[in-house]
Every structure is written in structure tokens, then in C-alpha cells.
Amino acid sequence: MKNNLKTTLTEREYEIFIFVVKGFTTTKIADELSLKSNTISTIKKNVHNKLGTNSDIELFKLAYKNSLVNL
């Protein structure tokens, strides 16, 4: 699934996905990338839709399952 995540998500969506699973808030991601919070929220919605998740916790579980993060 690791490679599948990269092919399922756009480069920007994958970048946001990684920020989210690292625990960054929407505001912090927006600050880091010099984007508006609304833009980040929209991208996060797209990520959730594409990956079939409903929460950031589910994104973290998915990332952990695919060895994208370590505890």
C-alpha cells in the first residue's frame, strides 16, 4: 500500500498526509507551506475521500500500518 498511497494521492496531498500523521495541525501545516488554512482543509478532505478515512487518527493508523511512521 505504501507505493499505492503515493500513486493514489497527488504530490501535495501526500505532503499534507505526512504532515497530518506527524501531528501537525491544519494551521501549522498552512504556516509551514505558506498556504491558507482553508486550502489545507480542502486538501485533507480530498485525502480522506481518496483513502476512505474519516479522521486524522485513521490516517495515522494507515501510515503506521504501511511503515510510514514509527512510534
Rosetta blueprint (number, residue, H / E / L):
1 M L
2 K H
3 N H
4 N H
5 L H
6 K H
7 T H
8 T H
9 L L
10 T L
11 E H
12 R H
13 E H
14 Y H
15 E H
16 I H
17 F H
18 I H
19 F H
20 V H
21 V H
22 K L
23 G L
24 F L
25 T L
26 T H
27 T H
28 K H
29 I H
30 A H
31 D H
32 E H
33 L H
34 S L
35 L L
36 K L
37 S H
38 N H
39 T H
40 I H
41 S H
42 T H
43 I H
44 K H
45 K H
46 N H
47 V H
48 H H
49 N H
50 K H
51 L H
52 G L
53 T L
54 N L
55 S L
56 D H
57 I H
58 E H
59 L H
60 F H
61 K H
62 L H
63 A H
64 Y H
65 K H
66 N L
67 S L
68 L L
69 V L
70 N L
71 L L
